[in-house]
Amino acid sequence: MALETGFSELVPSAGKLDRKKLAELGEEHAAKHVAALGYRIVKRNFRFGKVGEIDIVAYDGDCLVFVEVKARQDYSHGEPEASVNPRKQAQLKRVARMYYYVNGLSDVVCRFDVIAVDIFDKKVDIRHHQNAFY
């Protein structure tokens, strides 16, 4: 598993964000991060019924990448990437299979990345775990 760290940026507003705003801000920073790495984003927030959602679907070269983004303003519930537990991984795999089905894909290699976004005191730090699980 490859890990990239150190990306920092100022957040426009301080204070506690509600869950939805925190998730949106985290996903926005993650999308900018993967775009800066040269990934080609093809879909954001791919949802398949009640099965679940994948935050970012992108290509890294010829590899299809399903990206789960987790953002935190504090560690009272642990580090963000720790919440991508085996149950969440299984859900992401089910949604990824549905992405393949809906888009008629078959011979495309894929991987799952997890991006953790820490938003503390107007500062954003990103940890990118490539190939986080199989």
C-alpha positions in Angstrom: 0.0 0.0 0.0 1.5 3.3 -1.1 0.9 6.4 1.2 1.3 9.9 0.2 1.2 12.6 2.8 2.0 16.2 3.5 -0.5 18.1 1.3 -1.5 21.2 3.3 -3.8 24.0 2.5 -5.8 26.6 4.4 -9.5 26.2 4.9 -11.6 29.3 4.3 -13.6 29.0 7.5 -12.8 27.9 11.0 -15.1 26.3 13.5 -17.0 23.0 13.5 -18.6 22.0 10.3 -21.8 19.9 10.1 -21.3 16.3 8.8 -22.5 17.1 5.3 -20.3 20.2 4.9 -17.3 18.4 6.3 -17.8 15.5 3.9 -18.3 17.9 0.9 -15.1 19.8 1.9 -13.1 16.6 2.3 -14.3 15.2 -1.1 -13.4 18.5 -2.8 -9.9 18.5 -1.4 -9.5 14.8 -2.3 -10.7 15.5 -5.9 -8.2 18.3 -6.2 -5.5 16.0 -4.8 -6.1 13.2 -7.3 -6.4 15.6 -10.2 -3.0 17.1 -9.3 -1.6 13.6 -9.4 -2.8 13.2 -12.9 -5.9 11.0 -12.3 -8.8 11.5 -14.7 -12.0 11.8 -12.6 -14.9 10.2 -14.5 -17.5 10.3 -11.7 -18.1 11.7 -8.3 -20.6 10.3 -5.8 -21.6 7.2 -7.8 -24.6 5.8 -6.0 -26.3 2.5 -6.7 -29.7 2.3 -5.0 -29.4 1.5 -1.3 -26.3 -0.5 -1.8 -24.0 2.5 -1.2 -21.9 5.2 -2.8 -18.3 5.6 -4.0 -17.0 9.1 -3.5 -14.6 9.4 -6.6 -14.2 7.1 -9.6 -11.1 8.0 -11.6 -8.5 6.6 -13.9 -4.8 6.5 -13.0 -3.4 5.6 -16.4 -5.3 2.5 -17.5 -6.3 1.5 -13.9 -9.8 2.3 -12.7 -9.6 3.7 -9.1 -12.4 3.7 -6.6 -11.6 6.3 -4.0 -13.2 6.4 -0.5 -12.8 9.8 1.2 -13.0 10.2 5.0 -12.7 13.6 6.6 -12.3 14.5 10.3 -12.1 17.7 12.4 -10.9 15.8 15.4 -9.9 12.2 16.3 -12.7 11.6 18.9 -13.9 8.8 16.6 -10.4 7.8 15.6 -8.4 8.6 12.5 -10.5 8.9 9.3 -9.0 5.9 7.4 -9.7 3.6 10.4 -13.4 3.8 9.6 -12.9 2.0 6.3 -13.3 -1.3 8.1 -14.0 -4.7 6.5 -17.7 -4.1 6.5 -17.2 -0.7 4.7 -14.7 -2.4 2.3 -17.3 -5.1 1.4 -19.9 -2.4 0.7 -17.5 -0.5 -1.6 -16.7 -3.7 -3.5 -20.4 -4.3 -4.1 -20.9 -0.7 -5.4 -17.8 -1.1 -7.6 -19.2 -4.3 -9.1 -22.4 -2.3 -9.9 -20.3 0.4 -11.5 -18.7 -2.2 -13.8 -22.2 -3.6 -14.6 -23.9 -0.2 -15.2 -21.0 1.0 -17.4 -20.5 -2.3 -19.3 -16.9 -2.7 -18.2 -15.2 -6.1 -18.0 -11.5 -6.1 -18.7 -10.5 -3.0 -16.8 -8.1 -3.4 -13.9 -9.2 -1.6 -10.7 -8.0 -0.7 -7.2 -9.3 0.9 -4.1 -7.7 4.0 -2.6 -8.6 5.6 0.7 -8.0 9.3 1.2 -8.0 10.7 4.7 -8.6 14.4 5.1 -7.8 16.1 8.4 -9.3 19.6 8.7 -7.8 21.1 11.9 -7.5 24.8 12.7 -8.0 26.1 9.2 -5.4 23.6 7.9 -6.0 20.6 5.6 -3.7 17.6 5.6 -4.3 14.7 3.2 -3.1 11.1 3.5 -3.6 9.0 0.4 -3.5 5.2 0.8 -3.2 3.7 -2.7 -4.3 0.1 -3.1 -5.7 0.3 0.5 -7.5 -3.0 0.3 -8.3 -5.8 -2.2 
